[in-house]
Amino acid sequence: MCKDITGPVDKVTNAWVSLGPRIIMAGSEVLGTADNISIKVAESTKQELVKLGAAHEIRLVKMEE
């Protein structure tokens, strides 16, 4: 019997997600627009990537380095 701990079967790493045209905002201030924004997601599941691509609004929060 294998007792190794494994992650989700549908885990995806380093996947590009096209978010399409977006308004760029900081807080509640509109700073500009973009014709197409794509982001590279380091680790996610397939279901989460679908939700991200379909989301009306997403939030990007700067992480400490």
N, C-alpha and C positions, 0 to 999 in steps of 0.2 A: 504494500500500500504506500502511495506517495503522499507525504505530509507537507510538501512544499507549499508555501503561500504564493498564490498567483493573483494578479490584478484582473480587472474586467477583461473578458474575452474580446470585446469590441474596442479596446483602447487603441487610439491613434496618436502618433507622435509626429511633430513637425509638418503639420498639414496646413496648406494655404486655404483660406476662406475668403471668397469674394463677397463684400458687403454691399456692393453697388453704390449708387449715388447717395451722398449723405450731406447734411448740414453739419458743420464743425462748430462745436460750442465749448466754452469753458464756463462752468457754472451755468448761469442763465443767459450769458452773453453770446450772441452769434458772432463768430470770428471769420467765417467764410463757408464755402461749399467745395465739394469734391465730386468729380464725375464718376469716379470709381475708387473705392478703398478696398484693399485686400490686406489681410493680416495673417501672419504665420503663427499658428497656435502650437505651443510646445507639447502639450499633452492634453488629451480630452477623450471623450467617447464619441462614437459616430452619432449618437442621438443628440449629444450636446452641440456638436458641430452643425447639425441641421437646425437646431433651435437658434444658434447664434446667427446663421445666415438668414433666417426668417425674422429675426427680432426687429421690431420697429425702432427701438432705442437700445443702445448698449452703453456701458460705462467703462472707461479705461481709467484705472487707478495706478499711479506710479508706485512701483515697488522699491524698497530700499535695496541698494546694491551691495 
